[in-house]
Amino acid sequence: MLSTLSILLLASAAAGRDIAFPPVAAYQSPMMHSFGHEEIDITGAKFAGLTTFANLPYVHCLDKDGFEKYDIAILGAPFDTGVTARPGARFGPNGIRTGSRRIHPDSAWSIYSGNNLFKEWATIVDCGDAPLTVLDNTVALKQLDTAHRIISSRPTNSTDYTVPRIVTLGGDHTTTLSALRSTIKHWGPVSVIHFDSHIDTWDPEVLGGGVSHYAGVNHGTFLHIAHEEGLVRNTSIHAGIRAPVMNKKHDVRNDRRCGFEMIKARDIDRLTPQGVIDKLKRRVAGTKVYISVDIDVLDPAFAPATGTAEVGGWTTRELLTILDGLSSLHVVGGDVVEVAPIYDNPGEPTTLAASEVVMSLLQLMVDNPVRADSGPL
């Protein structure tokens, strides 16, 4: 026997209106077209196909026989055998690209500026990763040197700005040495703005070189080596430093000898982000600039997926604010390094942060193109 409630429910269902869904939603998105019959365009799907940075076109930039022209190139450097702590940054390029998959060139309009960097003058492509051996650091760095040399020597799409600029996805910080060896050939020595929790100017005889000459080339000595090779100017600067040094007096003295001033992590509490921006700009004023961002400049709360995490760092918002404030500089190259996705949490905050840092570097390059024949500024 049916209960009174059941009878009422059946009656209500019988009297209900049938719901008919239209075959296609009333709103026709720009990605839906008609070719004789209604059809949905699937060519712009963000989470399908090969993973490139921000869904950019992939170009085999190392191909000797043919290539497309570009103005700014993304290059992966899957290398992590120069670390002194946790490995894993060889998977950083893939992690950063994955973190950028929500970004698409057709819909990357900044809420802050109202601009879309992909719709400006520059042709930006993803060149994939440099093919690096994992068995020999010396050979791997020579391979990366060669990749940078080839990619930076290609003709650009622009007739006014004839040297391509490269944003490198690391990889451990040793990979920045290859990038600096490339920039000097086109731009001369550069001022380095180095975002990091560590100074990375350690003497190879102190960090690694006591074992072998081979071991002295690593992610903590590359800026010392860059100074020895004449790649960097004495107008360079660190930002976000907070890790301890190995020698009370020698390390900081040697850091100054390598051409660096220092903004410590806690200085932001006194200076504010705008104060940090002003100090960075004063230091490198009138020079060509290379910006290197070790993701461990961020506090581990915001970027846990790195090999040498140090507490007390900056927030992601603070870093992005500072980077965006450097828009007047002549940035000729940049990188984001030390991203080791295996240490990220399920929310992937590190790779998401790293992808936004890359966007900021690209914006700086688009905002202020640099002529190859302009000479030292």
C-alpha beads as a LAMMPS data file, in Angstrom:
LAMMPS data file: protein, C-alpha beads

377 atoms
376 bonds

1 atom types
1 bond types

-500.0 500.0 xlo xhi
-500.0 500.0 ylo yhi
-500.0 500.0 zlo zhi

Masses

1 110.0

Atoms # bond

1 1 1 0.000 0.000 0.000
2 1 1 1.361 3.379 -1.036
3 1 1 1.783 5.959 1.642
4 1 1 0.220 9.405 1.353
5 1 1 3.702 10.922 0.774
6 1 1 4.455 8.477 -2.067
7 1 1 1.140 9.263 -3.740
8 1 1 1.846 12.993 -3.543
9 1 1 5.341 12.527 -5.009
10 1 1 4.007 10.440 -7.916
11 1 1 1.350 13.014 -8.633
12 1 1 3.876 15.808 -8.591
13 1 1 6.182 13.937 -10.990
14 1 1 3.287 13.188 -13.367
15 1 1 2.329 16.855 -13.436
16 1 1 5.930 18.058 -13.908
17 1 1 7.109 19.737 -17.079
18 1 1 9.346 17.820 -19.463
19 1 1 12.768 19.465 -19.819
20 1 1 14.085 19.622 -23.368
21 1 1 17.713 20.615 -23.840
22 1 1 18.625 22.358 -27.083
23 1 1 21.085 20.424 -29.260
24 1 1 23.657 23.245 -28.885
25 1 1 23.886 25.762 -26.065
26 1 1 22.367 29.139 -26.855
27 1 1 25.695 30.893 -26.341
28 1 1 27.984 30.398 -29.330
29 1 1 31.594 30.741 -28.229
30 1 1 34.273 31.996 -30.628
31 1 1 35.566 28.414 -30.757
32 1 1 32.348 27.093 -32.344
33 1 1 31.939 27.366 -36.102
34 1 1 29.716 26.006 -38.828
35 1 1 31.100 24.162 -41.835
36 1 1 27.930 23.186 -43.654
37 1 1 26.738 21.627 -40.425
38 1 1 27.169 22.572 -36.774
39 1 1 30.606 21.575 -35.522
40 1 1 32.709 22.351 -32.464
41 1 1 36.262 23.527 -33.037
42 1 1 38.674 21.611 -30.786
43 1 1 41.915 23.125 -32.025
44 1 1 42.274 25.540 -29.106
45 1 1 41.829 23.166 -26.181
46 1 1 44.189 24.101 -23.337
47 1 1 44.589 20.659 -21.841
48 1 1 45.022 18.609 -24.996
49 1 1 47.983 17.903 -27.231
50 1 1 51.667 18.420 -26.505
51 1 1 52.518 20.515 -23.464
52 1 1 54.290 23.734 -24.366
53 1 1 54.664 26.803 -22.213
54 1 1 51.343 28.696 -22.208
55 1 1 50.170 26.617 -25.193
56 1 1 52.665 28.416 -27.426
57 1 1 53.669 26.971 -30.798
58 1 1 56.489 24.428 -30.627
59 1 1 59.428 25.146 -32.930
60 1 1 62.383 22.807 -33.383
61 1 1 64.842 25.662 -32.976
62 1 1 67.886 23.363 -33.187
63 1 1 66.907 22.030 -36.614
64 1 1 69.692 22.756 -39.101
65 1 1 67.529 22.506 -42.212
66 1 1 64.638 24.841 -41.489
67 1 1 62.918 26.775 -38.789
68 1 1 60.363 29.447 -38.088
69 1 1 61.481 32.909 -37.085
70 1 1 60.923 34.083 -33.529
71 1 1 61.813 37.016 -31.283
72 1 1 61.696 35.351 -27.863
73 1 1 62.343 31.666 -27.270
74 1 1 61.492 29.416 -24.341
75 1 1 64.212 26.799 -23.784
76 1 1 64.147 23.958 -21.276
77 1 1 67.373 22.905 -19.522
78 1 1 66.713 19.504 -17.877
79 1 1 69.852 19.370 -15.737
80 1 1 70.212 18.768 -11.998
81 1 1 73.559 17.075 -11.417
82 1 1 75.155 20.294 -10.196
83 1 1 73.142 20.420 -6.980
84 1 1 74.478 20.142 -3.432
85 1 1 71.125 19.114 -1.924
86 1 1 67.930 17.567 -3.297
87 1 1 67.947 16.626 -6.993
88 1 1 64.891 16.630 -9.248
89 1 1 65.169 19.926 -11.131
90 1 1 65.783 18.072 -14.400
91 1 1 62.005 17.736 -14.422
92 1 1 61.570 21.472 -13.822
93 1 1 60.989 22.441 -17.481
94 1 1 58.148 19.969 -17.778
95 1 1 56.726 21.077 -14.425
96 1 1 56.772 24.758 -15.356
97 1 1 55.086 24.034 -18.674
98 1 1 52.422 21.995 -16.886
99 1 1 51.903 24.877 -14.457
100 1 1 51.228 27.164 -17.430
101 1 1 48.626 25.046 -19.205
102 1 1 45.769 27.217 -18.018
103 1 1 47.356 30.137 -19.916
104 1 1 46.571 30.567 -23.613
105 1 1 47.949 33.242 -25.974
106 1 1 44.430 34.180 -27.066
107 1 1 43.155 34.776 -23.545
108 1 1 46.132 36.047 -21.531
109 1 1 44.923 39.588 -20.907
110 1 1 46.446 41.003 -17.721
111 1 1 43.959 42.283 -15.166
112 1 1 46.642 44.746 -14.001
113 1 1 47.788 46.282 -17.287
114 1 1 44.998 45.316 -19.648
115 1 1 47.628 44.022 -22.088
116 1 1 48.235 40.618 -23.612
117 1 1 51.979 40.141 -24.089
118 1 1 51.343 37.517 -26.785
119 1 1 49.443 40.087 -28.894
120 1 1 52.275 42.623 -28.997
121 1 1 55.154 42.871 -31.486
122 1 1 57.114 39.776 -30.438
123 1 1 56.773 36.271 -31.859
124 1 1 57.227 33.936 -28.895
125 1 1 57.771 30.183 -29.292
126 1 1 58.678 27.162 -27.193
127 1 1 61.855 25.495 -28.458
128 1 1 61.433 22.453 -26.227
129 1 1 64.362 21.161 -24.162
130 1 1 68.047 21.149 -24.945
131 1 1 69.234 17.523 -25.307
132 1 1 71.539 17.102 -22.313
133 1 1 73.321 13.981 -21.133
134 1 1 72.711 13.005 -17.517
135 1 1 76.020 11.162 -17.225
136 1 1 78.636 13.908 -17.591
137 1 1 78.225 17.467 -16.332
138 1 1 81.008 18.851 -18.508
139 1 1 79.484 17.445 -21.678
140 1 1 75.960 18.476 -20.642
141 1 1 76.980 22.096 -20.097
142 1 1 78.760 22.142 -23.457
143 1 1 75.560 20.829 -25.025
144 1 1 73.594 23.608 -23.320
145 1 1 76.188 26.195 -24.428
146 1 1 75.656 24.996 -28.006
147 1 1 71.853 25.102 -27.741
148 1 1 71.945 28.691 -26.476
149 1 1 74.389 29.701 -29.192
150 1 1 72.229 28.243 -31.965
151 1 1 68.906 29.575 -30.679
152 1 1 70.245 33.087 -30.000
153 1 1 71.846 33.242 -33.461
154 1 1 68.688 32.620 -35.479
155 1 1 67.177 35.509 -37.457
156 1 1 64.241 37.139 -35.710
157 1 1 60.761 37.814 -36.987
158 1 1 61.235 41.503 -36.207
159 1 1 63.292 43.660 -38.573
160 1 1 64.166 46.135 -35.822
161 1 1 65.292 43.759 -33.065
162 1 1 67.536 41.193 -34.692
163 1 1 68.796 39.060 -31.800
164 1 1 66.373 36.575 -30.220
165 1 1 66.138 36.644 -26.454
166 1 1 65.795 33.454 -24.428
167 1 1 63.930 32.573 -21.254
168 1 1 65.369 29.345 -19.862
169 1 1 63.364 26.879 -17.800
170 1 1 65.722 25.078 -15.394
171 1 1 67.165 22.815 -14.338
172 1 1 69.445 23.625 -11.445
173 1 1 71.142 27.006 -11.247
174 1 1 74.314 25.817 -12.944
175 1 1 72.409 26.216 -16.217
176 1 1 72.519 30.009 -15.915
177 1 1 76.234 29.875 -16.745
178 1 1 75.445 28.703 -20.294
179 1 1 72.882 31.464 -20.718
180 1 1 75.396 34.120 -19.661
181 1 1 77.982 32.689 -22.058
182 1 1 75.409 33.202 -24.789
183 1 1 74.355 36.744 -23.862
184 1 1 77.910 38.113 -23.871
185 1 1 78.311 37.213 -27.546
186 1 1 75.408 39.470 -28.511
187 1 1 75.127 42.039 -25.739
188 1 1 78.465 42.146 -23.954
189 1 1 78.785 41.771 -20.171
190 1 1 75.455 42.161 -18.381
191 1 1 74.246 43.249 -14.975
192 1 1 72.670 40.246 -13.261
193 1 1 69.644 40.658 -11.025
194 1 1 69.775 37.435 -9.073
195 1 1 66.662 36.448 -7.097
196 1 1 67.708 33.703 -4.707
197 1 1 68.054 32.714 -1.077
198 1 1 71.767 31.878 -1.654
199 1 1 74.549 34.091 -3.005
200 1 1 75.861 31.501 -5.535
201 1 1 79.230 33.271 -5.810
202 1 1 81.115 30.696 -3.775
203 1 1 84.682 30.086 -4.826
204 1 1 84.882 26.683 -6.564
205 1 1 87.898 25.919 -4.401
206 1 1 85.601 26.207 -1.391
207 1 1 82.400 24.596 -2.719
208 1 1 83.096 21.412 -4.647
209 1 1 86.544 22.167 -6.010
210 1 1 88.188 20.585 -3.029
211 1 1 86.991 17.271 -4.474
212 1 1 87.831 17.888 -8.144
213 1 1 87.888 20.647 -10.727
214 1 1 84.816 19.014 -12.269
215 1 1 82.913 19.203 -8.982
216 1 1 83.716 22.903 -8.603
217 1 1 81.247 23.818 -11.355
218 1 1 77.883 23.686 -9.619
219 1 1 74.759 25.625 -8.695
220 1 1 76.534 27.503 -5.910
221 1 1 79.612 28.618 -7.876
222 1 1 78.304 29.571 -11.312
223 1 1 78.252 33.319 -10.602
224 1 1 81.858 33.204 -9.383
225 1 1 82.806 31.438 -12.613
226 1 1 80.759 33.929 -14.653
227 1 1 82.732 36.733 -13.002
228 1 1 86.033 34.996 -13.788
229 1 1 84.975 34.632 -17.429
230 1 1 84.050 38.326 -17.656
231 1 1 80.382 37.636 -18.330
232 1 1 78.902 39.898 -15.630
233 1 1 79.351 43.539 -14.764
234 1 1 80.270 44.949 -11.366
235 1 1 76.768 46.425 -11.233
236 1 1 75.001 43.173 -10.355
237 1 1 72.776 42.525 -7.357
238 1 1 71.180 39.727 -5.344
239 1 1 67.624 39.930 -4.034
240 1 1 65.996 37.805 -1.332
241 1 1 69.197 36.428 0.226
242 1 1 68.786 34.720 3.588
243 1 1 70.765 31.438 3.602
244 1 1 73.902 31.177 5.751
245 1 1 77.344 31.494 4.193
246 1 1 80.137 28.978 4.651
247 1 1 82.871 31.391 5.731
248 1 1 82.108 34.358 7.970
249 1 1 84.268 36.910 6.125
250 1 1 85.560 35.420 2.892
251 1 1 82.240 34.557 1.243
252 1 1 80.702 38.028 1.521
253 1 1 83.989 39.711 0.577
254 1 1 84.315 37.438 -2.439
255 1 1 80.692 38.180 -3.357
256 1 1 81.470 41.896 -3.546
257 1 1 84.577 41.137 -5.602
258 1 1 82.343 39.297 -8.082
259 1 1 80.393 42.531 -8.583
260 1 1 77.323 42.001 -6.410
261 1 1 75.418 44.051 -3.899
262 1 1 72.819 42.347 -1.736
263 1 1 69.195 42.834 -0.725
264 1 1 68.406 40.432 2.087
265 1 1 65.007 38.784 2.394
266 1 1 63.991 40.708 5.507
267 1 1 64.936 44.024 3.931
268 1 1 61.550 43.987 2.227
269 1 1 59.916 44.597 5.620
270 1 1 61.761 47.914 5.848
271 1 1 62.000 48.890 2.188
272 1 1 58.584 47.627 0.986
273 1 1 58.389 46.034 -2.484
274 1 1 58.621 49.476 -4.108
275 1 1 61.789 50.180 -2.181
276 1 1 63.278 46.906 -3.427
277 1 1 62.314 47.824 -6.999
278 1 1 63.959 51.237 -6.675
279 1 1 67.174 49.778 -5.289
280 1 1 67.390 47.148 -8.038
281 1 1 66.822 49.734 -10.761
282 1 1 69.417 52.111 -9.366
283 1 1 72.002 49.359 -9.205
284 1 1 71.671 48.236 -12.845
285 1 1 70.761 51.606 -14.366
286 1 1 72.134 52.207 -17.852
287 1 1 73.158 48.593 -18.502
288 1 1 71.779 45.526 -20.196
289 1 1 70.272 43.147 -17.657
290 1 1 69.940 39.402 -17.186
291 1 1 67.351 38.302 -14.616
292 1 1 67.813 34.929 -12.942
293 1 1 65.100 33.673 -10.593
294 1 1 65.835 30.750 -8.318
295 1 1 62.382 29.699 -7.158
296 1 1 63.755 29.265 -3.627
297 1 1 63.699 33.053 -3.303
298 1 1 60.111 32.306 -2.323
299 1 1 59.336 30.965 1.121
300 1 1 58.791 27.175 1.166
301 1 1 55.175 27.904 2.123
302 1 1 54.754 29.212 -1.434
303 1 1 57.358 27.107 -3.264
304 1 1 58.197 23.853 -1.482
305 1 1 59.345 22.105 -4.677
306 1 1 62.981 23.132 -4.740
307 1 1 66.266 21.505 -3.842
308 1 1 67.550 23.941 -1.223
309 1 1 64.536 25.471 0.485
310 1 1 65.189 28.223 3.043
311 1 1 62.514 29.530 5.401
312 1 1 61.775 33.233 5.764
313 1 1 61.431 34.036 2.072
314 1 1 59.187 36.264 0.011
315 1 1 55.620 35.586 -1.019
316 1 1 54.692 34.894 -4.610
317 1 1 52.793 38.173 -4.771
318 1 1 55.799 40.151 -3.520
319 1 1 58.100 38.590 -6.111
320 1 1 55.683 39.204 -8.988
321 1 1 55.168 42.802 -7.869
322 1 1 58.915 43.396 -7.825
323 1 1 59.450 41.770 -11.222
324 1 1 56.658 43.780 -12.826
325 1 1 58.187 46.946 -11.386
326 1 1 61.340 46.438 -13.466
327 1 1 59.603 47.167 -16.774
328 1 1 61.928 50.012 -17.792
329 1 1 65.040 47.806 -17.798
330 1 1 66.776 46.443 -20.912
331 1 1 66.333 42.736 -20.165
332 1 1 68.298 40.614 -22.643
333 1 1 67.742 37.212 -21.043
334 1 1 66.275 35.444 -18.056
335 1 1 65.541 32.148 -16.395
336 1 1 63.546 30.371 -13.707
337 1 1 65.506 27.562 -12.075
338 1 1 65.637 25.012 -9.262
339 1 1 62.039 23.867 -9.709
340 1 1 61.897 20.219 -8.645
341 1 1 58.247 19.129 -9.069
342 1 1 58.592 15.905 -7.078
343 1 1 58.610 17.976 -3.861
344 1 1 55.489 19.967 -4.708
345 1 1 52.193 19.372 -2.960
346 1 1 48.995 18.335 -4.788
347 1 1 48.040 21.971 -5.348
348 1 1 51.275 22.483 -7.327
349 1 1 52.012 25.957 -5.909
350 1 1 55.657 25.903 -7.023
351 1 1 55.085 25.145 -10.695
352 1 1 52.180 27.591 -10.795
353 1 1 54.390 30.292 -9.273
354 1 1 57.239 29.499 -11.647
355 1 1 54.974 29.773 -14.689
356 1 1 53.825 33.224 -13.540
357 1 1 57.439 34.294 -13.066
358 1 1 58.115 33.273 -16.675
359 1 1 55.139 35.384 -17.748
360 1 1 56.634 38.363 -15.900
361 1 1 60.002 37.859 -17.603
362 1 1 58.324 37.668 -21.002
363 1 1 56.378 40.842 -20.241
364 1 1 59.594 42.689 -19.369
365 1 1 61.110 41.636 -22.696
366 1 1 58.033 42.607 -24.685
367 1 1 57.681 45.941 -22.904
368 1 1 61.247 47.000 -23.673
369 1 1 62.776 45.472 -26.828
370 1 1 66.542 45.855 -27.201
371 1 1 68.441 46.567 -30.408
372 1 1 71.466 44.406 -31.062
373 1 1 73.471 47.361 -32.365
374 1 1 72.799 49.655 -29.435
375 1 1 76.074 48.766 -27.737
376 1 1 76.602 48.976 -23.974
377 1 1 74.033 51.260 -22.443

Bonds

1 1 1 2
2 1 2 3
3 1 3 4
4 1 4 5
5 1 5 6
6 1 6 7
7 1 7 8
8 1 8 9
9 1 9 10
10 1 10 11
11 1 11 12
12 1 12 13
13 1 13 14
14 1 14 15
15 1 15 16
16 1 16 17
17 1 17 18
18 1 18 19
19 1 19 20
20 1 20 21
21 1 21 22
22 1 22 23
23 1 23 24
24 1 24 25
25 1 25 26
26 1 26 27
27 1 27 28
28 1 28 29
29 1 29 30
30 1 30 31
31 1 31 32
32 1 32 33
33 1 33 34
34 1 34 35
35 1 35 36
36 1 36 37
37 1 37 38
38 1 38 39
39 1 39 40
40 1 40 41
41 1 41 42
42 1 42 43
43 1 43 44
44 1 44 45
45 1 45 46
46 1 46 47
47 1 47 48
48 1 48 49
49 1 49 50
50 1 50 51
51 1 51 52
52 1 52 53
53 1 53 54
54 1 54 55
55 1 55 56
56 1 56 57
57 1 57 58
58 1 58 59
59 1 59 60
60 1 60 61
61 1 61 62
62 1 62 63
63 1 63 64
64 1 64 65
65 1 65 66
66 1 66 67
67 1 67 68
68 1 68 69
69 1 69 70
70 1 70 71
71 1 71 72
72 1 72 73
73 1 73 74
74 1 74 75
75 1 75 76
76 1 76 77
77 1 77 78
78 1 78 79
79 1 79 80
80 1 80 81
81 1 81 82
82 1 82 83
83 1 83 84
84 1 84 85
85 1 85 86
86 1 86 87
87 1 87 88
88 1 88 89
89 1 89 90
90 1 90 91
91 1 91 92
92 1 92 93
93 1 93 94
94 1 94 95
95 1 95 96
96 1 96 97
97 1 97 98
98 1 98 99
99 1 99 100
100 1 100 101
101 1 101 102
102 1 102 103
103 1 103 104
104 1 104 105
105 1 105 106
106 1 106 107
107 1 107 108
108 1 108 109
109 1 109 110
110 1 110 111
111 1 111 112
112 1 112 113
113 1 113 114
114 1 114 115
115 1 115 116
116 1 116 117
117 1 117 118
118 1 118 119
119 1 119 120
120 1 120 121
121 1 121 122
122 1 122 123
123 1 123 124
124 1 124 125
125 1 125 126
126 1 126 127
127 1 127 128
128 1 128 129
129 1 129 130
130 1 130 131
131 1 131 132
132 1 132 133
133 1 133 134
134 1 134 135
135 1 135 136
136 1 136 137
137 1 137 138
138 1 138 139
139 1 139 140
140 1 140 141
141 1 141 142
142 1 142 143
143 1 143 144
144 1 144 145
145 1 145 146
146 1 146 147
147 1 147 148
148 1 148 149
149 1 149 150
150 1 150 151
151 1 151 152
152 1 152 153
153 1 153 154
154 1 154 155
155 1 155 156
156 1 156 157
157 1 157 158
158 1 158 159
159 1 159 160
160 1 160 161
161 1 161 162
162 1 162 163
163 1 163 164
164 1 164 165
165 1 165 166
166 1 166 167
167 1 167 168
168 1 168 169
169 1 169 170
170 1 170 171
171 1 171 172
172 1 172 173
173 1 173 174
174 1 174 175
175 1 175 176
176 1 176 177
177 1 177 178
178 1 178 179
179 1 179 180
180 1 180 181
181 1 181 182
182 1 182 183
183 1 183 184
184 1 184 185
185 1 185 186
186 1 186 187
187 1 187 188
188 1 188 189
189 1 189 190
190 1 190 191
191 1 191 192
192 1 192 193
193 1 193 194
194 1 194 195
195 1 195 196
196 1 196 197
197 1 197 198
198 1 198 199
199 1 199 200
200 1 200 201
201 1 201 202
202 1 202 203
203 1 203 204
204 1 204 205
205 1 205 206
206 1 206 207
207 1 207 208
208 1 208 209
209 1 209 210
210 1 210 211
211 1 211 212
212 1 212 213
213 1 213 214
214 1 214 215
215 1 215 216
216 1 216 217
217 1 217 218
218 1 218 219
219 1 219 220
220 1 220 221
221 1 221 222
222 1 222 223
223 1 223 224
224 1 224 225
225 1 225 226
226 1 226 227
227 1 227 228
228 1 228 229
229 1 229 230
230 1 230 231
231 1 231 232
232 1 232 233
233 1 233 234
234 1 234 235
235 1 235 236
236 1 236 237
237 1 237 238
238 1 238 239
239 1 239 240
240 1 240 241
241 1 241 242
242 1 242 243
243 1 243 244
244 1 244 245
245 1 245 246
246 1 246 247
247 1 247 248
248 1 248 249
249 1 249 250
250 1 250 251
251 1 251 252
252 1 252 253
253 1 253 254
254 1 254 255
255 1 255 256
256 1 256 257
257 1 257 258
258 1 258 259
259 1 259 260
260 1 260 261
261 1 261 262
262 1 262 263
263 1 263 264
264 1 264 265
265 1 265 266
266 1 266 267
267 1 267 268
268 1 268 269
269 1 269 270
270 1 270 271
271 1 271 272
272 1 272 273
273 1 273 274
274 1 274 275
275 1 275 276
276 1 276 277
277 1 277 278
278 1 278 279
279 1 279 280
280 1 280 281
281 1 281 282
282 1 282 283
283 1 283 284
284 1 284 285
285 1 285 286
286 1 286 287
287 1 287 288
288 1 288 289
289 1 289 290
290 1 290 291
291 1 291 292
292 1 292 293
293 1 293 294
294 1 294 295
295 1 295 296
296 1 296 297
297 1 297 298
298 1 298 299
299 1 299 300
300 1 300 301
301 1 301 302
302 1 302 303
303 1 303 304
304 1 304 305
305 1 305 306
306 1 306 307
307 1 307 308
308 1 308 309
309 1 309 310
310 1 310 311
311 1 311 312
312 1 312 313
313 1 313 314
314 1 314 315
315 1 315 316
316 1 316 317
317 1 317 318
318 1 318 319
319 1 319 320
320 1 320 321
321 1 321 322
322 1 322 323
323 1 323 324
324 1 324 325
325 1 325 326
326 1 326 327
327 1 327 328
328 1 328 329
329 1 329 330
330 1 330 331
331 1 331 332
332 1 332 333
333 1 333 334
334 1 334 335
335 1 335 336
336 1 336 337
337 1 337 338
338 1 338 339
339 1 339 340
340 1 340 341
341 1 341 342
342 1 342 343
343 1 343 344
344 1 344 345
345 1 345 346
346 1 346 347
347 1 347 348
348 1 348 349
349 1 349 350
350 1 350 351
351 1 351 352
352 1 352 353
353 1 353 354
354 1 354 355
355 1 355 356
356 1 356 357
357 1 357 358
358 1 358 359
359 1 359 360
360 1 360 361
361 1 361 362
362 1 362 363
363 1 363 364
364 1 364 365
365 1 365 366
366 1 366 367
367 1 367 368
368 1 368 369
369 1 369 370
370 1 370 371
371 1 371 372
372 1 372 373
373 1 373 374
374 1 374 375
375 1 375 376
376 1 376 377
